[in-house]
């Protein structure tokens, strides 16, 4: 019996070895590019879209929040069902929903049609942002995961950059529907590659590889913590909740600025919309670089020091948005808005520490994802209302102390040194 099980395991490993680990990383990176486009699809064309739909900042803020609101509601339920559903089927379903959202937004560019497409994009983002880290920690060991998860977040920033670079160009002749349809191409490419690469044998083999790594690598204390009490899902741990709270405040602050940075430059500083979009694009480049290399920096300086520095920079940048005059210095401040993206990477690297049990990690991942989307969702609504009541400058100043609240999770950040 044991020999038969070993032969089956060996057969699965051979089927999985047809695709190097880098293939799965590449596919997940492409998925995160699409997630980044979905998250920032409306922001680069905000002013034009407001005129097209005759919507004010509050209504457009609600529209932007729909995508993240879906993830806010469904990330934890999806994390519960993911081990049973499997990464293969989850990602296939996510891509089909992405294509459906793109088609609906293209064919029905009304407020209601765009709202439906935003909901479908939210479902795609929910599945991708929980499935990708879960699969990645099965493919790579703990140290490699800390670095590669940064690549995922960097690719989400690449998606943001693509949105700010490409979407304004699609508005020639006020062609607003084009903003939705162009993501069908990368979605189709992901689907056609994912189906053969992530076959059932490969998924089972990767799961077995992760289980074997857990049995061989975790200490006796980690085993007791992750597998001791039945039903212990690691969500009761104070460190997990604090990490989620920090994630919320980082994304609330970052989302507030990035969602309305383009309209701030246009409405307050008098910069044309196309130029404003390109300026905001620089923050995506900075965020991509910071996300890609923060794992390496953490290994050298320690995650706790890096995390504290990121939060302080986050708060300082909100103040500089108000006091910096229009020109090169303001452009630099906008570019540095991408630095906080590295803070989310640092928190994501904590997943193996917060939950040593591989099978329970989707719950921790989904909880962090829920906190992230909650911050992003509320930032779109609340900050839009703050701008309407107080104006841009006062709204940015309020975000300074709000940003510092992310330091409550510093207890959860265990240093790698």
VOPAGU-2260 file (C-alpha; in pm, 1 decimal, decimal comma):
REM VOPAGU-2260
SITE   aa  ch    i         X         Y         Z
SITE  UNK   A    0       0,0       0,0       0,0
SITE  UNK   A    1     277,1     241,4      98,9
SITE  UNK   A    2     474,8     147,6    -211,5
SITE  UNK   A    3     174,1     218,8    -432,5
SITE  UNK   A    4     128,9     560,1    -274,6
SITE  UNK   A    5     497,8     636,3    -325,3
SITE  UNK   A    6     476,2     534,6    -692,3
SITE  UNK   A    7     176,4     763,9    -739,1
SITE  UNK   A    8     365,1    1048,6    -572,5
SITE  UNK   A    9     665,2     992,7    -799,1
SITE  UNK   A   10     440,5     986,2   -1104,8
SITE  UNK   A   11     281,1    1315,5   -1004,7
SITE  UNK   A   12     621,6    1474,8    -948,8
SITE  UNK   A   13     730,8    1368,2   -1297,3
SITE  UNK   A   14     420,3    1520,9   -1452,4
SITE  UNK   A   15     478,3    1843,6   -1260,4
SITE  UNK   A   16     846,8    1858,5   -1356,7
SITE  UNK   A   17     743,8    1912,2   -1720,4
SITE  UNK   A   18     689,9    2271,6   -1617,8
SITE  UNK   A   19     971,2    2445,3   -1426,9
SITE  UNK   A   20     885,9    2645,3   -1118,3
SITE  UNK   A   21     948,8    2963,9   -1313,5
SITE  UNK   A   22     652,8    2884,5   -1540,1
SITE  UNK   A   23     409,3    2899,5   -1248,8
SITE  UNK   A   24     571,1    3216,4   -1119,7
SITE  UNK   A   25     542,0    3372,4   -1465,1
SITE  UNK   A   26     173,1    3283,9   -1495,0
SITE  UNK   A   27      96,6    3421,3   -1150,7
SITE  UNK   A   28     286,2    3738,3   -1235,9
SITE  UNK   A   29      71,4    3780,5   -1548,5
SITE  UNK   A   30    -239,8    3729,5   -1334,7
SITE  UNK   A   31    -122,2    4003,7   -1102,0
SITE  UNK   A   32     -66,0    4239,5   -1394,3
SITE  UNK   A   33    -432,7    4190,6   -1482,3
SITE  UNK   A   34    -529,2    4248,1   -1117,7
SITE  UNK   A   35    -335,9    4575,3   -1123,8
SITE  UNK   A   36    -517,1    4690,0   -1436,0
SITE  UNK   A   37    -853,1    4601,4   -1283,1
SITE  UNK   A   38    -776,1    4788,7    -961,8
SITE  UNK   A   39    -667,4    5106,7   -1140,5
SITE  UNK   A   40    -879,0    5088,8   -1453,6
SITE  UNK   A   41   -1081,1    5403,0   -1377,7
SITE  UNK   A   42    -825,4    5629,9   -1213,1
SITE  UNK   A   43    -620,6    5729,2   -1521,8
SITE  UNK   A   44    -935,8    5845,0   -1704,6
SITE  UNK   A   45   -1117,7    5978,8   -1400,4
SITE  UNK   A   46   -1189,9    6330,0   -1526,2
SITE  UNK   A   47   -1309,7    6213,5   -1868,6
SITE  UNK   A   48   -1519,4    5937,6   -1713,3
SITE  UNK   A   49   -1683,5    6181,5   -1472,1
SITE  UNK   A   50   -1785,0    6400,0   -1767,0
SITE  UNK   A   51   -1893,3    6097,7   -1972,6
SITE  UNK   A   52   -2118,2    5965,2   -1695,1
SITE  UNK   A   53   -2209,7    6308,3   -1551,3
SITE  UNK   A   54   -2094,6    6181,8   -1210,8
SITE  UNK   A   55   -1937,4    6373,5    -920,8
SITE  UNK   A   56   -1646,7    6253,0    -704,1
SITE  UNK   A   57   -1876,2    6071,2    -459,9
SITE  UNK   A   58   -2053,2    5867,4    -730,3
SITE  UNK   A   59   -1731,5    5791,5    -916,0
SITE  UNK   A   60   -1566,2    5698,3    -586,7
SITE  UNK   A   61   -1841,4    5445,6    -525,7
SITE  UNK   A   62   -1787,9    5305,0    -876,1
SITE  UNK   A   63   -1415,0    5266,9    -814,4
SITE  UNK   A   64   -1481,5    5097,9    -480,9
SITE  UNK   A   65   -1702,9    4822,4    -624,0
SITE  UNK   A   66   -1410,0    4614,9    -746,6
SITE  UNK   A   67   -1239,2    4618,1    -407,9
SITE  UNK   A   68   -1568,9    4586,4    -217,9
SITE  UNK   A   69   -1631,2    4246,2    -377,8
SITE  UNK   A   70   -1291,4    4124,7    -259,7
SITE  UNK   A   71   -1361,7    4269,7      82,3
SITE  UNK   A   72   -1676,2    4058,0     112,3
SITE  UNK   A   73   -1558,8    3736,4     -51,9
SITE  UNK   A   74   -1185,9    3697,2      19,7
SITE  UNK   A   75   -1226,9    3504,7     347,5
SITE  UNK   A   76   -1509,3    3276,5     219,1
SITE  UNK   A   77   -1297,3    3206,3     -87,2
SITE  UNK   A   78    -995,7    3132,5     133,4
SITE  UNK   A   79   -1204,7    2869,6     312,6
SITE  UNK   A   80   -1308,6    2699,0     -10,9
SITE  UNK   A   81    -981,4    2730,4    -204,2
SITE  UNK   A   82    -812,4    2411,2     -73,3
SITE  UNK   A   83   -1118,2    2213,2    -184,0
SITE  UNK   A   84   -1171,5    2398,7    -511,1
SITE  UNK   A   85    -806,4    2391,7    -611,0
SITE  UNK   A   86    -587,9    2657,2    -770,3
SITE  UNK   A   87    -636,8    2516,5   -1119,7
SITE  UNK   A   88   -1015,1    2554,2   -1132,2
SITE  UNK   A   89   -1010,6    2878,4    -932,8
SITE  UNK   A   90    -783,2    3056,0   -1178,8
SITE  UNK   A   91    -973,0    2929,1   -1482,6
SITE  UNK   A   92   -1296,0    3064,3   -1335,3
SITE  UNK   A   93   -1123,8    3393,0   -1251,8
SITE  UNK   A   94   -1009,7    3443,4   -1611,2
SITE  UNK   A   95   -1356,8    3371,9   -1751,3
SITE  UNK   A   96   -1504,4    3631,2   -1515,0
SITE  UNK   A   97   -1236,5    3878,5   -1623,5
SITE  UNK   A   98   -1326,3    3834,6   -1989,5
SITE  UNK   A   99   -1698,3    3866,0   -1911,0
SITE  UNK   A  100   -1637,4    4191,5   -1722,9
SITE  UNK   A  101   -1434,1    4331,9   -2011,0
SITE  UNK   A  102   -1703,3    4249,7   -2266,4
SITE  UNK   A  103   -1985,1    4396,2   -2054,4
SITE  UNK   A  104   -1794,3    4718,4   -1990,9
SITE  UNK   A  105   -1723,4    4750,4   -2363,6
SITE  UNK   A  106   -2078,9    4682,1   -2481,0
SITE  UNK   A  107   -2261,6    4873,2   -2205,3
SITE  UNK   A  108   -2052,8    5180,1   -2107,0
SITE  UNK   A  109   -2323,8    5322,6   -1879,8
SITE  UNK   A  110   -2302,1    5372,4   -1504,9
SITE  UNK   A  111   -2487,5    5043,7   -1447,8
SITE  UNK   A  112   -2289,5    4850,2   -1707,5
SITE  UNK   A  113   -1958,3    4971,8   -1568,3
SITE  UNK   A  114   -2078,5    4882,1   -1217,7
SITE  UNK   A  115   -2147,4    4522,2   -1327,4
SITE  UNK   A  116   -1806,8    4495,7   -1492,2
SITE  UNK   A  117   -1641,3    4629,5   -1176,7
SITE  UNK   A  118   -1815,0    4357,7    -974,1
SITE  UNK   A  119   -1689,1    4087,9   -1210,6
SITE  UNK   A  120   -1338,4    4232,5   -1195,0
SITE  UNK   A  121   -1366,9    4218,8    -817,2
SITE  UNK   A  122   -1443,1    3846,0    -835,1
SITE  UNK   A  123   -1137,8    3797,3   -1056,8
SITE  UNK   A  124    -917,1    3991,3    -816,9
SITE  UNK   A  125   -1050,3    3795,5    -519,3
SITE  UNK   A  126    -958,7    3460,5    -669,3
SITE  UNK   A  127    -623,0    3571,9    -806,5
SITE  UNK   A  128    -496,9    3751,8    -495,9
SITE  UNK   A  129    -574,0    3454,9    -269,2
SITE  UNK   A  130    -482,9    3178,0    -512,1
SITE  UNK   A  131    -149,1    3321,1    -627,4
SITE  UNK   A  132      27,1    3351,6    -287,7
SITE  UNK   A  133    -114,8    3014,5    -182,2
SITE  UNK   A  134      24,8    2844,9    -490,6
SITE  UNK   A  135     351,9    3034,3    -466,4
SITE  UNK   A  136     423,7    2910,4    -114,4
SITE  UNK   A  137     369,7    2556,0    -242,0
SITE  UNK   A  138     619,5    2606,1    -523,8
SITE  UNK   A  139     894,8    2778,8    -323,4
SITE  UNK   A  140    1041,2    2738,2      24,1
SITE  UNK   A  141    1012,4    3005,7     291,4
SITE  UNK   A  142    1309,6    3222,0     190,1
SITE  UNK   A  143    1232,6    3201,2    -182,0
SITE  UNK   A  144     869,8    3284,1    -108,2
SITE  UNK   A  145     973,5    3604,1      70,5
SITE  UNK   A  146    1143,7    3721,8    -248,8
SITE  UNK   A  147     901,5    3591,3    -511,9
SITE  UNK   A  148     594,1    3732,7    -337,3
SITE  UNK   A  149     757,9    4069,5    -395,6
SITE  UNK   A  150     763,8    3992,5    -766,5
SITE  UNK   A  151     388,1    3933,8    -757,4
SITE  UNK   A  152     321,9    4269,4    -596,7
SITE  UNK   A  153     563,2    4432,1    -839,1
SITE  UNK   A  154     358,2    4290,9   -1125,6
SITE  UNK   A  155      42,1    4435,4    -975,2
SITE  UNK   A  156     220,4    4769,4    -992,9
SITE  UNK   A  157     314,0    4692,6   -1352,4
SITE  UNK   A  158     -57,9    4653,2   -1417,7
SITE  UNK   A  159    -117,9    4991,6   -1259,2
SITE  UNK   A  160     154,8    5140,2   -1478,7
SITE  UNK   A  161       1,3    4981,6   -1786,7
SITE  UNK   A  162    -334,8    5130,0   -1692,5
SITE  UNK   A  163    -197,5    5482,0   -1653,4
SITE  UNK   A  164      11,4    5450,7   -1970,3
SITE  UNK   A  165    -232,2    5282,5   -2208,2
SITE  UNK   A  166    -581,2    5382,1   -2097,2
SITE  UNK   A  167    -549,1    5757,2   -2164,3
SITE  UNK   A  168    -435,5    5672,7   -2518,1
SITE  UNK   A  169    -753,7    5471,4   -2572,9
SITE  UNK   A  170    -968,6    5777,0   -2504,5
SITE  UNK   A  171    -900,1    5929,1   -2846,6
SITE  UNK   A  172   -1233,9    6053,0   -2976,1
SITE  UNK   A  173   -1388,0    5998,9   -2629,9
SITE  UNK   A  174   -1381,6    5620,9   -2687,8
SITE  UNK   A  175   -1453,1    5532,8   -2324,6
SITE  UNK   A  176   -1565,0    5171,5   -2398,5
SITE  UNK   A  177   -1212,3    5087,0   -2521,3
SITE  UNK   A  178   -1092,8    5119,6   -2161,7
SITE  UNK   A  179   -1252,0    4783,2   -2080,0
SITE  UNK   A  180   -1199,0    4561,7   -2379,8
SITE  UNK   A  181    -820,2    4562,4   -2412,5
SITE  UNK   A  182    -761,9    4324,7   -2116,1
SITE  UNK   A  183    -922,4    4039,0   -2310,1
SITE  UNK   A  184    -588,8    3971,4   -2484,2
SITE  UNK   A  185    -370,4    3910,1   -2173,5
SITE  UNK   A  186    -657,9    3720,5   -2012,6
SITE  UNK   A  187    -682,1    3485,9   -2309,2
SITE  UNK   A  188    -306,0    3432,2   -2305,4
SITE  UNK   A  189    -316,5    3344,7   -1935,3
SITE  UNK   A  190    -602,1    3098,9   -1985,7
SITE  UNK   A  191    -439,5    2919,1   -2277,9
SITE  UNK   A  192    -115,0    2876,7   -2085,7
SITE  UNK   A  193    -262,4    2798,5   -1746,0
SITE  UNK   A  194    -472,9    2498,8   -1853,0
SITE  UNK   A  195    -182,5    2280,0   -1969,8
SITE  UNK   A  196      69,1    2406,1   -1711,3
SITE  UNK   A  197    -151,6    2362,3   -1405,2
SITE  UNK   A  198    -299,3    2020,3   -1477,7
SITE  UNK   A  199    -442,7    1815,9   -1193,9
SITE  UNK   A  200    -129,4    1605,1   -1159,2
SITE  UNK   A  201      87,8    1913,4   -1129,3
SITE  UNK   A  202    -137,3    2067,4    -865,5
SITE  UNK   A  203    -137,6    1751,5    -653,2
SITE  UNK   A  204     239,0    1715,5    -684,6
SITE  UNK   A  205     298,8    2074,0    -575,2
SITE  UNK   A  206      69,7    2021,4    -277,0
SITE  UNK   A  207     262,5    1710,2    -178,6
SITE  UNK   A  208     590,5    1896,0    -218,2
SITE  UNK   A  209     466,6    2167,1      19,2
SITE  UNK   A  210     343,4    1909,6     271,3
SITE  UNK   A  211     678,9    1732,3     264,0
SITE  UNK   A  212     862,3    2063,3     310,5
SITE  UNK   A  213     642,6    2142,9     608,1
SITE  UNK   A  214     710,8    1806,9     772,2
SITE  UNK   A  215    1084,6    1834,2     717,4
SITE  UNK   A  216    1137,7    2202,3     786,8
SITE  UNK   A  217     913,4    2320,9    1069,2
SITE  UNK   A  218    1022,4    2300,2    1429,7
SITE  UNK   A  219     837,8    2111,0    1700,9
SITE  UNK   A  220     694,8    2440,9    1828,0
SITE  UNK   A  221     563,3    2535,2    1484,3
SITE  UNK   A  222     403,5    2194,6    1444,5
SITE  UNK   A  223     221,2    2229,3    1772,5
SITE  UNK   A  224     111,5    2583,6    1683,2
SITE  UNK   A  225      -4,7    2500,8    1333,0
SITE  UNK   A  226    -146,0    2153,9    1380,0
SITE  UNK   A  227    -215,8    2116,1    1750,1
SITE  UNK   A  228    -574,2    2207,5    1821,4
SITE  UNK   A  229    -836,7    2105,2    1575,8
SITE  UNK   A  230   -1004,3    2408,5    1426,8
SITE  UNK   A  231    -718,0    2644,6    1512,9
SITE  UNK   A  232    -705,7    2850,0    1191,1
SITE  UNK   A  233    -443,0    3098,6    1315,1
SITE  UNK   A  234    -698,2    3379,0    1279,4
SITE  UNK   A  235    -720,9    3401,2    1658,3
SITE  UNK   A  236    -355,0    3497,4    1689,6
SITE  UNK   A  237    -302,2    3858,6    1788,4
SITE  UNK   A  238     -18,1    3892,9    1539,2
SITE  UNK   A  239    -242,8    3795,0    1250,2
SITE  UNK   A  240    -505,2    4053,3    1341,7
SITE  UNK   A  241    -243,2    4324,7    1390,1
SITE  UNK   A  242     -92,0    4244,0    1050,4
SITE  UNK   A  243    -436,9    4279,7     895,4
SITE  UNK   A  244    -493,2    4615,7    1069,7
SITE  UNK   A  245    -160,3    4746,2     940,5
SITE  UNK   A  246    -251,0    4628,4     592,7
SITE  UNK   A  247    -580,3    4817,3     614,9
SITE  UNK   A  248    -423,7    5149,8     707,3
SITE  UNK   A  249    -144,2    5120,7     451,5
SITE  UNK   A  250    -392,4    5052,8     172,4
SITE  UNK   A  251    -637,8    5314,6     296,7
SITE  UNK   A  252    -368,5    5580,8     284,1
SITE  UNK   A  253    -210,6    5460,4     -39,4
SITE  UNK   A  254    -544,8    5415,3    -212,4
SITE  UNK   A  255    -666,6    5760,4    -111,7
SITE  UNK   A  256    -369,5    5925,7    -279,7
SITE  UNK   A  257    -337,6    5704,5    -586,3
SITE  UNK   A  258    -710,5    5704,7    -662,8
SITE  UNK   A  259    -727,8    6082,6    -675,0
SITE  UNK   A  260    -370,5    6188,6    -753,0
SITE  UNK   A  261    -445,4    6238,1   -1121,9
SITE  UNK   A  262    -757,7    6446,4   -1056,5
SITE  UNK   A  263    -566,1    6645,5    -788,8
SITE  UNK   A  264    -297,6    6739,2   -1037,2
SITE  UNK   A  265    -558,4    6837,7   -1295,4
SITE  UNK   A  266    -815,0    7016,5   -1077,3
SITE  UNK   A  267    -584,9    7184,8    -821,3
SITE  UNK   A  268    -247,2    7220,0    -988,5
SITE  UNK   A  269    -378,9    7285,3   -1341,0
SITE  UNK   A  270    -187,6    7002,9   -1509,0
SITE  UNK   A  271    -348,2    6846,8   -1821,9
SITE  UNK   A  272    -503,4    6505,6   -1766,0
SITE  UNK   A  273    -265,7    6320,1   -1997,4
SITE  UNK   A  274      39,2    6477,2   -1832,3
SITE  UNK   A  275    -104,7    6408,9   -1486,7
SITE  UNK   A  276    -153,7    6041,9   -1574,6
SITE  UNK   A  277     209,8    6013,7   -1683,4
SITE  UNK   A  278     326,6    6174,9   -1359,2
SITE  UNK   A  279     123,4    5928,3   -1153,7
SITE  UNK   A  280     268,6    5651,9   -1369,4
SITE  UNK   A  281     609,4    5722,8   -1216,9
SITE  UNK   A  282     476,1    5607,1    -878,7
SITE  UNK   A  283     397,0    5271,6   -1035,7
SITE  UNK   A  284     755,7    5237,3   -1153,6
SITE  UNK   A  285     887,7    5321,0    -805,7
SITE  UNK   A  286     639,3    5079,3    -647,7
SITE  UNK   A  287     742,1    4804,3    -887,0
SITE  UNK   A  288    1110,9    4843,8    -802,1
SITE  UNK   A  289    1047,2    4866,0    -426,3
SITE  UNK   A  290     820,8    4560,7    -428,7
SITE  UNK   A  291    1067,0    4354,7    -629,8
SITE  UNK   A  292    1366,1    4423,5    -405,1
SITE  UNK   A  293    1216,8    4474,1     -58,8
SITE  UNK   A  294    1251,4    4103,0      17,9
SITE  UNK   A  295    1626,3    4122,5     -40,0
SITE  UNK   A  296    1652,5    4438,9     172,0
SITE  UNK   A  297    1459,3    4271,3     452,9
SITE  UNK   A  298    1702,0    3981,8     454,2
SITE  UNK   A  299    1985,2    4229,6     508,9
SITE  UNK   A  300    1836,7    4493,2     741,1
SITE  UNK   A  301    1550,8    4298,8     900,5
SITE  UNK   A  302    1181,0    4318,9     823,2
SITE  UNK   A  303    1086,3    4523,1    1130,4
SITE  UNK   A  304    1321,6    4812,6    1053,8
SITE  UNK   A  305    1214,9    4817,5     689,5
SITE  UNK   A  306     846,8    4812,9     784,2
SITE  UNK   A  307     877,5    5106,4    1027,0
SITE  UNK   A  308    1068,4    5310,0     767,8
SITE  UNK   A  309     800,3    5244,7     505,1
SITE  UNK   A  310     516,9    5360,3     732,3
SITE  UNK   A  311     700,7    5681,1     826,7
SITE  UNK   A  312     763,5    5754,5     457,5
SITE  UNK   A  313     395,3    5687,3     389,5
SITE  UNK   A  314     287,6    5955,5     638,3
SITE  UNK   A  315     551,9    6206,9     530,4
SITE  UNK   A  316     449,5    6185,0     165,7
SITE  UNK   A  317      93,2    6291,7     248,6
SITE  UNK   A  318     224,8    6612,5     404,2
SITE  UNK   A  319     450,8    6677,1     107,3
SITE  UNK   A  320     153,4    6651,9    -129,9
SITE  UNK   A  321      23,3    6974,4      26,0
SITE  UNK   A  322     337,7    7180,9      83,4
SITE  UNK   A  323     538,4    7094,8    -229,3
SITE  UNK   A  324     505,3    7350,5    -511,1
SITE  UNK   A  325     408,7    7243,5    -861,7
SITE  UNK   A  326     711,6    7135,0   -1058,8
SITE  UNK   A  327     989,2    6879,2   -1043,8
SITE  UNK   A  328     972,2    6840,2    -665,7
SITE  UNK   A  329     599,6    6764,0    -675,1
SITE  UNK   A  330     659,8    6514,6    -954,5
SITE  UNK   A  331     917,7    6346,6    -729,2
SITE  UNK   A  332     670,0    6334,9    -438,6
SITE  UNK   A  333     412,4    6171,6    -666,4
SITE  UNK   A  334     671,3    5918,7    -782,9
SITE  UNK   A  335     760,3    5824,9    -426,1
SITE  UNK   A  336     395,6    5738,5    -358,9
SITE  UNK   A  337     489,9    5393,9    -489,4
SITE  UNK   A  338     717,3    5322,6    -190,6
SITE  UNK   A  339     432,6    5204,6      40,7
SITE  UNK   A  340     369,1    4913,1    -196,0
SITE  UNK   A  341     672,6    4750,2     -35,1
SITE  UNK   A  342     490,5    4754,1     300,3
SITE  UNK   A  343     227,2    4513,9     169,4
SITE  UNK   A  344     503,8    4283,1      46,3
SITE  UNK   A  345     660,9    4278,4     393,8
SITE  UNK   A  346     326,9    4180,8     547,6
SITE  UNK   A  347     270,5    3908,2     286,7
SITE  UNK   A  348     605,8    3752,2     373,3
SITE  UNK   A  349     474,0    3694,3     725,6
SITE  UNK   A  350     222,0    3429,9     614,4
SITE  UNK   A  351     448,0    3125,8     680,3
SITE  UNK   A  352     534,5    3267,9    1025,4
SITE  UNK   A  353     175,2    3345,0    1115,6
SITE  UNK   A  354      52,7    3002,6    1001,0
SITE  UNK   A  355     303,7    2714,6     979,1
SITE  UNK   A  356      34,0    2477,0     848,1
SITE  UNK   A  357      26,8    2490,4     467,2
SITE  UNK   A  358    -338,7    2393,1     435,0
SITE  UNK   A  359    -451,3    2668,7     669,8
SITE  UNK   A  360    -258,8    2948,8     499,7
SITE  UNK   A  361    -532,5    3045,4     250,7
SITE  UNK   A  362    -731,9    3177,1     547,6
SITE  UNK   A  363    -447,1    3401,1     661,5
SITE  UNK   A  364    -382,4    3512,7     303,1
SITE  UNK   A  365    -750,2    3589,1     250,7
SITE  UNK   A  366    -767,6    3779,8     578,2
SITE  UNK   A  367    -477,5    4003,1     475,7
SITE  UNK   A  368    -633,0    4041,0     132,0
SITE  UNK   A  369    -964,5    4138,4     292,2
SITE  UNK   A  370    -793,0    4404,0     501,3
SITE  UNK   A  371    -613,4    4533,1     193,4
SITE  UNK   A  372    -931,1    4558,7      -9,3
SITE  UNK   A  373   -1117,8    4712,4     284,2
SITE  UNK   A  374    -860,3    4989,4     300,8
SITE  UNK   A  375    -869,2    5043,6     -74,7
SITE  UNK   A  376   -1249,1    5031,6     -89,8
SITE  UNK   A  377   -1308,5    5275,8     193,9
SITE  UNK   A  378   -1037,4    5509,0      68,3
SITE  UNK   A  379   -1224,6    5556,7    -260,2
SITE  UNK   A  380   -1550,8    5642,6     -83,8
SITE  UNK   A  381   -1426,1    5828,4     223,4
SITE  UNK   A  382   -1152,1    6027,3      52,4
SITE  UNK   A  383   -1389,8    6128,6    -226,0
SITE  UNK   A  384   -1627,1    6264,8      38,4
SITE  UNK   A  385   -1341,1    6435,4     223,6
SITE  UNK   A  386   -1238,7    6614,0     -96,0
SITE  UNK   A  387   -1595,7    6726,7    -151,1
SITE  UNK   A  388   -1626,7    6864,5     204,8
SITE  UNK   A  389   -1278,7    7002,3     276,8
SITE  UNK   A  390   -1087,6    7014,8     -49,4
SITE  UNK   A  391    -777,0    6823,5    -152,5
SITE  UNK   A  392    -521,7    6988,9      78,7
SITE  UNK   A  393    -707,5    6931,5     406,4
SITE  UNK   A  394    -794,7    6577,7     300,5
SITE  UNK   A  395    -426,7    6498,7     243,3
SITE  UNK   A  396    -331,4    6642,8     584,0
SITE  UNK   A  397    -584,6    6418,1     758,3
SITE  UNK   A  398    -411,9    6118,9     599,5
SITE  UNK   A  399     -84,0    6193,2     784,8
SITE  UNK   A  400    -195,1    6057,8    1126,5
SITE  UNK   A  401    -409,2    5792,1     958,5
SITE  UNK   A  402     -98,0    5657,5     785,7
SITE  UNK   A  403      91,5    5630,2    1114,8
SITE  UNK   A  404    -179,7    5400,2    1251,7
SITE  UNK   A  405     -21,7    5126,6    1038,2
SITE  UNK   A  406     251,2    5101,2    1303,4
SITE  UNK   A  407      11,2    4904,8    1528,0
SITE  UNK   A  408     114,5    4591,2    1341,0
SITE  UNK   A  409     487,3    4625,3    1403,3
SITE  UNK   A  410     460,1    4354,7    1670,9
SITE  UNK   A  411     369,4    4103,6    1399,9
SITE  UNK   A  412     676,1    4180,2    1190,3
SITE  UNK   A  413     941,2    3929,6    1291,4
SITE  UNK   A  414    1287,4    4021,4    1171,2
SITE  UNK   A  415    1465,1    3788,6     927,1
SITE  UNK   A  416    1803,0    3874,6    1068,3
